[in-house]
Amino acid sequence: MPYQLANPLIVQSDRSILLEVDNPLYAEARDLLARFAELEKSPEHIHTYRITPLSLWNAASAGTSAEDVVATLRRYSKYDVPDNVCVDIVDYMSRYGRLQLMRENGDLLLRSDDPVLIAEVAQHKRLSEYIIGQRDPLTLLVDPVRRGFLKQALVAFGYPAEDLAGYEPGAPLPMALLSTTNSGLPFHVRAYQEDAIANFYAGGSARGGSGVIVLPCGAGKTIVGLGVMAKVQAETLILTPSTVAVRQWIDEILDKTTLTRDDVGEYSGQIKEIRPVTLTTYQIMTYRSSRDKEFPHFALFDQKDWGLIIYDEVHLLPAPVFRVTAALQGRRRLGLTATLVREDGRETDVFSLIGPKKYDMPWKELEKQGWIATAECHEIRIPMVEEDRMAYALADEREKYRIAAENEAKIPVIMEIIHKHQGDQILVIGQYLDQLEIVAQLLKAPLITGKTPVAEREALYEAFRTGEQPLLVVSKVANFSIDLPDANVAIQISGTFGSRQEEAQRLGRILRPKKGAQLAHFYSLVTRDTKDQVFAAKRQLFLTEQGYRYTIMYAEELATYEPNCPVTSRL
């Protein structure tokens, strides 16, 4: 096959892939790569992806074939794709579903058409503890209580099981989505949301019912959750990141479904209602009085006959909840997230215990269709103030980042950006409370942190929505599940080291569609030539994969910079 040097990819034998950014086929190739490979590095000109077993298994579970993956690589590669890479792709993707969990006459069975594979599982030290007998050369009898633990172990073994054992129906809960909301507005589920719901539910068959829907912030993941509830028609437990998120879910349920307030319960620090639809937080579920005590609120998982459990922002799922989820494999489980990236590296646990990726829509595709705002991303590099340079040089690695992140030279840059966005709805987002308090005082703006009472937070968010308070300073509590549809400018002044999912969540705060073709602007303020800049590059990985490109600016260039703001946005 002749070399195709105009193509953007170089596929290497270690399963890494180099993608040329300055290539006419870059965007096309990037969107296809995102289906089966993970972005590792994204400097200006060459991005590095890697094919992993998990990336291939997620692709397989979403319906992508090994032939499709190999064909994509060959279509966009400059040179021949190494044979070992093609073989690995076929091998790994063929492993998904070679083992299947099934129910038969009340027994839980693990089956394969490969007797050698069954024999290997039966004698494997880590797997055998979940096996209680062998029916025949192709069938093992599995301890039903250990279903989730076996699935975790099989992923580590390299042969993820397709779980076709089905689910308990749960206590029935008749409900429907409304065509006109209770607030009087027309309502319909968008086409991509319908696709996500259908992919998850799979007609009610055992091939559906567990897995993760990946959609950007502002694309209506809550609506997908409501649509799944309407399909399942059973009592539902919903876990969220915060009490504010709980109340936003409740508002959406009461506005867009036939359920009433008597059907919906809040299980939070202040209220302990257990109703046919119950909403709680990860913080409540993982509370315990001391490290050697049990988690008292885990009892909620058994309080009712749940037919569906929804994990909102599933990438935040705490480790203890994974443990209890392993024992809940007989319940339908829906994970909702903007990114499958977990900073603790437990993506395989999401895959095995919540389920594989069932639906994923590229952010830029939704932007093209007008469902999320067009966003421009800027990284502004700022010199460190002279008096901090020696302290930075002598600090340990962790303290280096904090000194750089809290660089006082960021403050005049914040002021300048806000001045250039007069009339806009602006969020200033950061990690360090001391820094945020100084900024809030200088800006004469409200500060929202984890210590801000929920009622006060909700009042401030409402004032922001109405335009009464167009500027908020917020800590990481605003990373998740807050509904601020008119926010169109975010200024990130510090973050959680190299957290990719946090960067995605923060951009997501300004992605709801805007009035009058208004652009969204995301500014990341970075101290140049420091750990702050190194971590910023890591933070941007996921968004780069989604098609966002950061314009690099230096502080001294800001004076002549004018935001790209369509005239209609100012009307």
C-alpha positions in Angstrom: 0.0 0.0 0.0 1.5 3.4 -1.0 2.3 5.9 1.7 -0.4 8.6 2.1 1.7 11.5 3.4 -1.1 13.9 3.3 -2.9 12.0 6.1 -2.8 13.2 9.7 -2.0 10.0 11.7 1.1 8.0 12.5 0.2 4.7 14.2 3.1 3.2 16.2 3.7 -0.4 17.2 3.3 0.4 21.0 -0.4 1.3 20.2 0.3 5.0 20.4 -1.0 7.3 17.7 0.4 10.7 16.7 -2.1 13.2 15.2 -1.0 16.3 13.3 -3.1 19.3 14.4 -2.2 21.4 11.4 -3.8 19.0 8.9 -7.0 19.5 6.9 -8.2 16.1 8.1 -7.4 16.7 11.8 -10.9 17.3 13.1 -12.4 14.4 11.2 -9.7 12.0 12.4 -9.9 13.4 16.0 -13.6 12.7 16.3 -13.2 9.1 15.1 -10.2 8.5 17.3 -12.1 9.6 20.4 -14.4 6.6 20.0 -11.6 4.0 20.7 -8.4 5.8 21.9 -7.4 8.0 24.8 -5.7 11.3 24.4 -2.4 11.4 26.4 -0.6 14.6 25.4 -1.7 17.7 23.4 1.1 20.2 22.7 0.5 22.7 19.9 1.3 20.6 16.8 1.2 16.9 17.5 -1.3 15.1 19.8 -0.6 11.7 21.2 -3.4 9.1 21.6 -3.1 5.6 23.0 -5.2 2.5 22.3 -5.9 0.7 25.6 -7.9 -2.5 26.4 -10.5 -0.3 28.2 -10.9 2.1 25.4 -11.4 -0.8 23.0 -13.9 -2.5 25.3 -15.9 0.7 25.7 -15.9 1.0 21.9 -17.1 -2.6 21.5 -19.9 -2.2 24.0 -21.1 0.9 22.1 -21.3 -1.1 18.9 -18.0 -0.2 17.2 -16.4 -3.2 15.6 -12.7 -4.1 15.3 -13.0 -3.8 11.6 -14.3 -0.2 12.0 -11.3 0.7 14.2 -8.7 -0.9 11.9 -10.4 0.8 8.8 -10.3 4.2 10.5 -6.6 3.8 11.3 -5.8 2.7 7.8 -7.9 5.5 6.2 -6.1 8.3 8.1 -2.6 6.9 8.6 0.4 8.3 6.6 2.1 4.9 6.8 1.1 1.2 7.0 -0.6 0.4 10.3 1.7 -2.0 12.2 0.4 -5.6 12.0 0.7 -6.1 15.7 -1.6 -3.2 16.4 -4.3 -4.6 14.1 -3.9 -8.0 15.8 -4.2 -6.4 19.3 -7.3 -4.5 18.3 -9.1 -7.6 17.0 -7.9 -9.6 20.0 -9.0 -7.2 22.7 -12.3 -6.3 21.1 -13.1 -10.0 20.6 -12.6 -10.6 24.4 -15.6 -8.4 25.3 -18.5 -10.7 25.6 -16.6 -14.0 25.2 -17.9 -14.6 28.7 -21.5 -13.9 29.4 -23.4 -13.8 32.7 -26.9 -15.3 32.4 -29.9 -16.4 34.6 -31.4 -19.8 34.2 -34.0 -21.3 36.6 -32.9 -18.8 39.3 -29.2 -19.7 39.0 -26.5 -17.2 37.9 -24.3 -18.7 35.2 -21.1 -17.7 33.5 -21.0 -19.1 30.0 -18.6 -19.2 27.0 -18.4 -21.2 23.8 -14.7 -21.7 24.7 -14.2 -24.6 27.1 -10.5 -23.7 27.6 -11.4 -20.2 28.8 -14.0 -21.6 31.2 -11.5 -24.0 32.6 -9.0 -21.2 33.1 -11.6 -19.1 34.9 -12.6 -22.0 37.1 -9.0 -22.6 38.3 -7.8 -19.0 38.4 -6.9 -18.1 42.0 -8.7 -14.7 42.1 -11.8 -15.8 40.1 -12.4 -19.2 41.6 -13.7 -17.7 44.9 -16.8 -16.4 43.0 -17.5 -19.8 41.4 -19.6 -22.3 43.3 -19.7 -25.1 40.8 -19.4 -26.2 37.1 -22.5 -27.3 35.2 -20.7 -28.5 32.0 -17.6 -27.7 30.1 -19.1 -24.3 28.9 -20.9 -23.2 32.0 -19.9 -22.2 35.6 -22.3 -21.6 38.5 -21.7 -18.2 40.1 -22.4 -16.9 43.6 -25.2 -14.4 42.8 -24.2 -12.2 45.8 -20.7 -11.8 44.3 -21.9 -10.9 40.7 -20.3 -7.4 40.8 -17.0 -8.6 42.4 -16.7 -11.3 39.7 -17.2 -8.7 37.0 -14.5 -6.5 38.5 -12.1 -9.5 38.6 -12.9 -10.5 35.0 -11.9 -7.0 33.8 -8.6 -7.4 35.6 -8.3 -10.9 34.1 -8.7 -9.3 30.6 -12.0 -10.8 29.6 -14.8 -8.5 30.6 -18.1 -10.3 30.9 -21.2 -9.2 29.1 -23.9 -9.1 31.8 -27.1 -10.6 30.4 -28.4 -11.8 33.8 -31.1 -9.2 33.8 -32.5 -7.1 36.6 -35.1 -7.0 39.4 -38.1 -5.0 38.1 -38.4 -3.0 41.3 -41.5 -1.6 42.8 -43.7 -0.1 40.0 -44.0 3.7 39.6 -46.2 4.8 36.8 -45.0 8.1 35.3 -44.7 10.0 32.0 -42.9 13.0 30.6 -45.1 16.0 29.9 -45.4 17.7 26.5 -46.0 21.0 28.3 -44.1 21.6 31.5 -45.8 22.6 34.7 -44.2 26.0 34.3 -46.1 26.3 31.0 -43.4 25.8 28.4 -43.4 23.3 25.5 -41.1 20.4 26.2 -39.8 17.5 24.1 -36.8 15.2 24.3 -34.2 16.0 21.7 -33.2 13.5 19.1 -29.7 12.7 20.7 -31.3 12.4 24.1 -33.8 9.9 22.7 -30.9 8.0 21.2 -29.1 7.9 24.5 -32.2 6.7 26.3 -32.9 4.0 23.7 -29.3 2.8 23.8 -29.4 2.5 27.6 -32.8 0.9 27.8 -32.4 -1.5 24.8 -36.1 -2.2 24.7 -36.1 -3.4 28.2 -33.9 -6.4 27.4 -31.0 -7.7 29.4 -28.6 -6.1 26.9 -29.6 -2.7 28.3 -30.2 -1.5 31.8 -26.7 -0.7 32.9 -24.1 1.7 31.6 -22.9 5.2 31.2 -24.3 8.1 29.1 -21.6 10.7 28.2 -22.9 14.2 27.3 -21.4 17.6 27.8 -22.6 19.9 30.6 -25.6 21.9 29.3 -26.7 19.1 27.0 -29.5 17.8 29.2 -28.2 14.8 31.1 -31.0 15.2 33.6 -33.5 14.9 30.8 -31.9 11.6 29.8 -32.3 10.5 33.4 -36.0 11.4 33.4 -36.4 9.6 30.0 -34.9 6.5 31.4 -37.2 6.7 34.5 -40.2 6.9 32.2 -39.0 3.8 30.3 -38.3 1.8 33.5 -41.5 2.8 35.3 -40.1 1.8 38.7 -39.0 3.4 42.0 -35.7 5.2 41.6 -32.8 6.2 43.8 -30.7 9.1 42.4 -27.2 9.9 43.8 -25.8 13.4 43.1 -22.8 15.5 44.0 -24.5 18.1 46.2 -27.7 19.2 47.9 -28.0 22.0 45.3 -28.0 19.3 42.6 -30.6 17.3 44.5 -33.0 20.2 44.5 -32.3 21.0 40.9 -33.2 17.4 40.0 -36.4 17.7 42.1 -37.4 20.9 40.3 -36.9 19.1 36.9 -38.9 16.0 38.0 -41.8 18.1 39.2 -41.7 20.4 36.2 -41.4 17.9 33.4 -43.0 14.6 34.6 -46.4 13.5 36.0 -44.8 12.8 39.4 -46.0 14.9 42.3 -44.1 16.2 45.4 -45.5 13.3 47.4 -43.6 10.9 45.0 -40.3 12.6 45.4 -38.1 12.7 48.5 -34.9 14.6 49.5 -32.5 12.6 51.7 -29.9 15.2 52.7 -28.3 16.6 55.8 -31.4 18.6 56.7 -34.2 16.2 55.4 -34.5 12.5 55.5 -37.5 11.7 53.2 -37.7 8.2 51.6 -40.2 8.1 48.8 -40.7 6.3 45.4 -38.1 8.7 43.9 -35.5 9.5 46.4 -32.5 11.9 45.8 -29.4 12.0 48.0 -25.7 13.0 47.8 -22.5 11.1 47.6 -21.4 13.1 50.7 -24.4 11.8 52.8 -23.9 8.2 51.6 -20.2 8.1 52.6 -20.7 9.8 55.9 -19.6 7.9 59.0 -18.7 9.1 62.5 -15.2 7.5 62.4 -13.0 5.5 60.0 -13.7 2.2 61.9 -17.5 2.6 61.8 -19.9 1.4 59.2 -21.6 3.8 56.7 -25.0 4.3 58.3 -26.7 5.7 55.2 -25.9 2.7 53.0 -29.1 1.3 54.4 -30.9 3.6 51.9 -29.9 1.2 49.1 -32.2 -1.4 50.8 -34.9 0.9 52.1 -37.1 0.4 49.0 -37.4 -2.0 46.1 -35.5 0.2 43.6 -35.9 -0.6 40.0 -33.3 2.0 38.9 -30.3 3.7 40.5 -29.0 6.8 38.8 -25.4 8.0 39.5 -25.2 11.7 38.5 -21.7 12.9 37.7 -20.6 9.2 37.9 -16.9 10.2 37.5 -17.1 11.5 41.1 -18.4 8.2 42.5 -16.6 7.7 45.8 -14.7 4.4 46.4 -17.1 3.2 49.2 -20.1 3.6 46.9 -18.3 1.3 44.4 -18.2 -1.3 47.1 -21.9 -1.2 47.8 -22.6 -1.0 44.0 -20.9 -4.3 43.5 -23.7 -5.8 45.5 -26.4 -4.0 43.5 -25.9 -5.7 40.1 -29.5 -6.9 40.1 -30.7 -3.3 39.8 -30.7 -1.2 36.7 -27.8 1.3 37.0 -27.4 4.5 34.9 -24.3 6.7 35.1 -24.4 10.2 33.8 -21.3 12.3 33.1 -19.6 14.8 30.9 -16.3 12.8 31.0 -15.4 9.2 31.8 -12.0 10.5 33.0 -11.4 9.8 36.7 -8.5 11.3 38.5 -8.1 8.2 40.7 -7.7 5.9 37.7 -10.8 3.8 38.5 -12.4 4.0 35.1 -12.4 0.2 35.0 -14.6 0.1 38.1 -17.1 2.3 36.4 -17.0 0.0 33.4 -17.5 -3.2 35.4 -19.9 -2.0 38.2 -22.0 0.7 36.6 -21.6 -0.6 33.1 -19.9 0.2 29.8 -20.3 3.4 27.9 -23.7 3.2 26.1 -23.7 6.6 24.4 -21.2 9.4 23.7 -21.8 12.5 21.6 -18.8 14.7 20.7 -19.1 18.2 22.2 -18.3 19.9 19.0 -21.1 18.0 17.2 -23.7 19.3 19.7 -22.2 22.8 19.4 -22.6 22.5 15.6 -26.3 21.6 16.1 -26.8 24.5 18.4 -27.6 22.5 21.5 -24.6 23.9 23.5 -22.9 27.3 23.2 -19.9 28.0 21.0 -17.0 28.5 23.3 -13.6 30.2 22.9 -10.9 29.0 25.3 -7.9 31.2 26.3 -4.9 30.4 28.4 -3.3 33.6 29.7 0.3 33.3 30.9 1.3 35.6 33.6 4.8 36.3 35.1 5.3 35.6 38.8 5.6 38.6 41.1 9.2 39.1 41.9 8.9 38.7 45.6 7.6 35.1 45.2 10.2 33.8 42.9 12.7 32.8 45.6 9.9 31.2 47.7 8.9 29.2 44.7 12.4 28.1 43.9 13.0 26.8 47.4 9.5 25.2 48.0 8.7 21.5 47.7 6.8 20.3 44.7 3.3 20.5 46.1 3.9 24.0 47.6 5.4 25.2 44.3 2.0 24.7 42.6 0.1 26.6 45.3 2.6 29.5 45.2 2.2 29.7 41.4 -1.6 29.2 41.4 -2.0 32.1 44.0 0.3 34.4 42.1 -0.9 38.0 42.9 -0.1 39.1 39.4 -3.3 37.3 38.4 -5.5 39.9 40.1 -5.0 42.8 37.7 -5.6 40.3 34.8 -8.9 39.3 36.4 -9.9 42.9 36.6 -8.9 43.6 33.0 -10.9 40.6 31.7 -14.0 41.6 33.7 -13.7 45.2 32.3 -13.7 43.8 28.8 -16.8 41.8 29.5 -19.1 44.5 30.9 -22.7 43.4 30.6 -21.8 39.7 30.6 -22.6 37.0 33.2 -19.2 36.1 34.8 -18.0 33.4 37.1 -14.5 33.6 38.7 -13.6 30.0 39.7 -10.7 28.9 41.9 -9.3 26.3 44.2 -7.8 28.2 47.2 -10.1 29.9 49.6 -7.6 32.6 50.7 -7.1 33.6 47.1 -10.9 33.6 46.5 -11.6 35.7 49.5 -9.1 38.4 48.4 -10.5 38.4 44.9 -14.1 38.6 46.1 -13.3 41.5 48.3 -11.5 43.4 45.5 -14.4 42.7 43.1 -17.0 43.4 45.7 -18.7 40.2 44.6 -20.3 37.4 46.6 -18.2 34.3 47.4 -19.7 30.8 47.3 -17.7 28.0 49.0 -18.4 24.7 50.6 -19.1 26.6 53.8 -21.9 28.7 52.3 -25.3 27.5 53.5 -27.3 25.8 50.8 -30.2 28.4 51.1 -27.7 31.2 50.6 -26.1 29.5 47.7 -29.5 29.0 46.0 -30.4 32.7 46.6 -27.1 33.8 45.0 -27.5 31.5 42.1 -31.0 32.8 41.5 -29.8 36.4 41.7 -27.2 35.5 39.1 -29.9 33.9 36.8 -32.0 37.0 37.0 -29.1 39.3 36.3 -29.4 41.1 39.6 -25.9 39.8 40.5 -23.9 39.4 37.2 -20.6 38.4 38.9 -19.9 35.5 41.3 -16.7 34.2 42.8 -17.0 30.4 43.4 -14.9 27.6 44.7 -14.8 24.1 43.4 -18.4 23.6 44.8 -19.5 25.2 41.5 -17.8 22.6 39.4 -20.8 20.3 39.4 -24.5 20.4 38.7 -25.4 24.0 39.0 -27.8 25.5 36.5 -26.7 28.9 35.5 -27.9 29.1 31.9 -26.9 32.7 31.2 -23.3 32.4 32.4 -21.1 33.2 29.4 -17.7 34.0 30.9 -15.6 31.8 33.2 -12.3 33.0 34.6 -10.4 30.1 36.1 -7.7 31.4 38.5 -6.6 28.1 40.1 -7.5 24.5 40.0 -7.0 21.0 41.3 -3.5 20.3 40.0 -3.9 18.6 36.5 -7.5 17.5 36.8 -8.9 17.0 33.3 -12.5 16.3 34.5 -12.5 19.5 36.5 -11.5 21.5 33.4 -14.3 19.9 31.5 -16.8 20.7 34.3 -15.7 24.3 34.6 -16.1 24.9 30.9 -19.4 23.2 31.1 -20.7 25.9 33.4 -20.9 28.3 30.4 -22.0 25.9 27.7 -25.8 26.2 27.9 -27.1 27.8 24.7 -27.0 31.6 24.7 -29.5 34.2 23.5 -28.7 36.1 20.3 -25.8 33.8 19.2 -23.7 34.9 22.2 -20.3 33.2 22.5 -19.0 31.7 25.7 -15.5 32.6 26.9 -13.3 30.4 29.1 -10.1 32.0 30.5 -7.5 30.0 32.3 -5.0 32.2 34.2 -1.6 30.4 34.5 1.7 31.5 36.0 4.2 31.0 33.2 7.3 28.7 33.5 5.9 27.1 36.7 4.0 24.0 37.8 0.9 26.0 37.2 1.6 25.9 33.4 2.6 22.2 33.5 -0.7 21.3 35.2 -2.7 23.5 32.9 -1.4 21.5 29.9 -2.7 18.3 31.6 -6.0 19.9 32.6 -6.7 20.8 29.0 -6.3 17.2 27.6 -10.0 16.2 27.7 -11.2 19.4 26.1 -8.6 19.2 23.4 -9.9 15.8 22.6 -13.4 17.2 22.3 -12.1 19.8 19.7 -11.5 22.9 21.9 -8.3 24.7 21.2 -6.7 27.1 23.7 -5.5 30.4 22.4 -2.3 31.2 24.2 -2.0 34.9 25.3 0.5 36.7 27.5 -0.6 39.2 30.2 1.1 42.1 28.3 -1.1 41.3 25.2 -4.3 41.7 27.1 -4.4 45.5 26.7 -5.0 45.2 23.0 -7.2 42.1 23.1 -10.9 42.4 22.4 -13.2 39.5 23.0 -15.0 38.1 20.0 -18.6 39.1 20.9 -21.3 39.1 18.2 -23.2 42.4 18.2 -26.5 40.5 18.9 -25.1 39.4 22.2 -25.1 42.9 23.6 -28.7 43.7 22.6 
